[in-house]
């Protein structure tokens, strides 16, 4: 596995990984990724990717990619909060393609992203499905600490799931 910064050539694989979630959630409604009510169009994803790529180039976002067998199989992105008084906080999102989960890729992506975030952000925050104990344990092992729960924040398939909010103080974290 190679973990590296985002490249323009990652677009197709990353979009395919994301689109696959819309099929996966039908089999596993507990998958811990928030989705739009309808799968975005390829054009909407192209706009999202171009915006992320530009923000990385401008230094206001970080995007780490895991590559296996020459293909992007995971993405961890961190984007600066837009509110003027909260721009010292980066909001983290992560996705690993289904067939590559539980192989250490998520940890490697997070470690790479955290290193890239030092000097750009003071804190990282994320929200995780409270039912996703594997992800919560991983985040805590890297220094993220829970700061609150948003009860019943996700409604999927008639079931409600709490969101746990977590934060990492980059000055205190030991990930290098």
C-alpha positions as CSV (number, residue, x, y, z in Angstrom):
1,X,0.0,0.0,0.0
2,X,1.1,3.5,-0.8
3,X,-0.4,6.5,1.0
4,X,0.2,9.8,-0.7
5,X,-1.3,13.2,-1.4
6,X,-4.3,13.5,-3.8
7,X,-3.6,13.5,-7.5
8,X,-5.8,14.6,-10.3
9,X,-5.7,11.1,-11.7
10,X,-7.5,9.8,-8.6
11,X,-10.9,11.2,-9.7
12,X,-12.4,8.1,-11.4
13,X,-11.4,5.6,-8.7
14,X,-12.5,7.8,-5.8
15,X,-15.9,8.5,-7.4
16,X,-16.4,4.8,-8.1
17,X,-15.6,4.0,-4.5
18,X,-18.1,6.6,-3.3
19,X,-20.8,5.5,-5.8
20,X,-20.4,1.9,-4.6
21,X,-21.6,3.1,-1.1
22,X,-25.1,3.6,-2.6
23,X,-25.3,-0.1,-3.4
24,X,-23.6,-1.2,-0.2
25,X,-26.0,0.7,2.1
26,X,-28.8,-1.4,0.7
27,X,-27.1,-4.5,2.0
28,X,-25.7,-2.9,5.2
29,X,-27.8,0.1,6.4
30,X,-25.4,0.4,9.3
31,X,-22.4,1.5,7.1
32,X,-21.1,4.6,8.8
33,X,-21.1,7.1,6.0
34,X,-23.7,9.8,5.5
35,X,-25.1,9.8,2.0
36,X,-27.3,12.2,0.0
37,X,-30.9,11.1,-0.6
38,X,-29.9,10.4,-4.2
39,X,-26.6,9.4,-5.7
40,X,-24.9,12.6,-7.1
41,X,-24.4,12.9,-10.8
42,X,-21.0,12.4,-12.3
43,X,-20.9,16.1,-13.0
44,X,-21.7,17.0,-9.4
45,X,-18.8,14.7,-8.3
46,X,-16.5,16.3,-10.8
47,X,-17.3,19.7,-9.3
48,X,-16.7,18.3,-5.8
49,X,-13.4,16.8,-6.8
50,X,-12.2,19.9,-8.6
51,X,-13.1,22.0,-5.6
52,X,-11.3,19.7,-3.2
53,X,-8.2,19.5,-5.5
54,X,-8.1,23.3,-5.7
55,X,-8.5,23.7,-2.0
56,X,-5.6,21.3,-1.5
57,X,-3.5,23.4,-3.9
58,X,-4.4,26.5,-2.0
59,X,-3.3,25.0,1.3
60,X,-6.7,25.2,3.0
61,X,-7.5,21.4,2.7
62,X,-5.6,18.2,3.0
63,X,-6.3,15.0,1.0
64,X,-4.5,11.7,1.6
65,X,-5.1,8.8,-0.8
66,X,-4.4,5.1,-0.2
67,X,-3.3,3.3,-3.3
68,X,-3.3,-0.5,-3.8
69,X,-2.4,-2.2,-7.1
70,X,-2.2,1.2,-8.8
71,X,-5.7,2.3,-7.8
72,X,-7.0,4.8,-5.2
73,X,-8.9,2.7,-2.6
74,X,-9.2,5.2,0.1
75,X,-9.4,9.0,0.8
76,X,-9.1,11.0,4.0
77,X,-9.8,14.7,3.5
78,X,-9.7,17.6,5.9
79,X,-11.3,20.9,5.0
80,X,-11.0,24.1,7.0
81,X,-14.2,25.3,8.6
82,X,-15.5,28.3,6.7
83,X,-16.7,30.4,9.6
84,X,-14.0,33.1,10.1
85,X,-13.6,32.5,13.8
86,X,-13.4,28.7,13.4
87,X,-10.8,28.4,10.6
88,X,-8.3,26.9,13.0
89,X,-10.4,23.7,12.9
90,X,-10.3,21.1,10.1
91,X,-13.3,18.8,9.5
92,X,-12.2,15.3,8.6
93,X,-13.9,12.7,6.4
94,X,-12.6,9.3,5.4
95,X,-13.7,6.5,3.1
96,X,-12.1,3.2,2.3
97,X,-13.5,1.0,-0.4
98,X,-15.4,-2.0,0.9
99,X,-12.9,-4.7,-0.1
100,X,-10.0,-2.9,1.4
101,X,-11.5,-2.2,4.9
102,X,-10.0,-3.7,8.1
103,X,-6.5,-4.0,6.5
104,X,-4.9,-1.0,8.2
105,X,-5.6,1.4,5.3
106,X,-7.8,3.7,7.4
107,X,-5.1,4.0,10.1
108,X,-2.5,4.7,7.5
109,X,-4.7,7.4,5.8
110,X,-5.4,9.1,9.1
111,X,-1.8,9.1,10.2
112,X,-0.8,10.6,6.8
113,X,-3.5,13.2,7.0
114,X,-2.7,14.2,10.6
115,X,0.9,14.8,9.7
116,X,-0.2,17.0,6.8
117,X,-2.6,18.9,9.0
118,X,0.1,20.1,11.5
119,X,0.8,23.7,11.0
120,X,-2.5,24.2,9.0
121,X,-5.0,23.4,11.8
122,X,-5.0,23.4,15.6
123,X,-7.8,20.9,15.9
124,X,-9.4,18.2,13.8
125,X,-13.0,17.2,14.3
126,X,-15.2,14.5,12.9
127,X,-18.5,12.8,13.4
128,X,-18.9,9.1,13.5
129,X,-22.0,6.8,13.7
130,X,-22.2,5.8,17.4
131,X,-22.8,2.3,16.2
132,X,-19.5,2.1,14.4
133,X,-17.4,0.9,17.3
134,X,-14.5,-0.1,15.0
135,X,-14.1,3.4,13.6
136,X,-14.6,5.0,17.1
137,X,-11.9,2.8,18.5
138,X,-9.5,3.6,15.7
139,X,-10.1,7.4,16.1
140,X,-9.5,7.2,19.9
141,X,-6.3,5.2,19.4
142,X,-5.0,8.2,17.3
143,X,-5.9,10.7,20.0
144,X,-9.4,11.8,19.0
145,X,-11.6,12.4,22.1
146,X,-15.4,12.4,22.1
147,X,-17.0,15.7,23.0
148,X,-20.7,15.1,22.4
149,X,-23.4,13.0,21.0
150,X,-26.0,14.1,18.6
151,X,-29.0,11.9,19.4
152,X,-30.8,10.3,16.5
153,X,-29.0,12.5,14.0
154,X,-29.1,9.9,11.1
155,X,-32.4,8.5,9.8
156,X,-31.8,5.7,7.4
157,X,-34.3,3.0,6.4
158,X,-36.6,4.0,9.2
159,X,-33.9,3.6,11.9
160,X,-32.2,6.3,13.8
161,X,-28.5,6.4,14.7
162,X,-26.7,8.7,17.0
163,X,-23.6,10.7,15.8
164,X,-20.6,10.9,18.1
165,X,-18.5,14.1,17.7
166,X,-14.8,13.7,18.3
167,X,-11.9,16.2,18.3
168,X,-8.1,15.9,18.1
169,X,-5.9,18.6,19.5
170,X,-2.9,18.6,17.1
171,X,-0.7,20.1,19.8
172,X,-1.4,17.2,22.1
173,X,-1.5,14.3,19.7
174,X,1.5,12.0,19.4
175,X,0.9,10.8,15.8
176,X,3.9,11.7,13.7
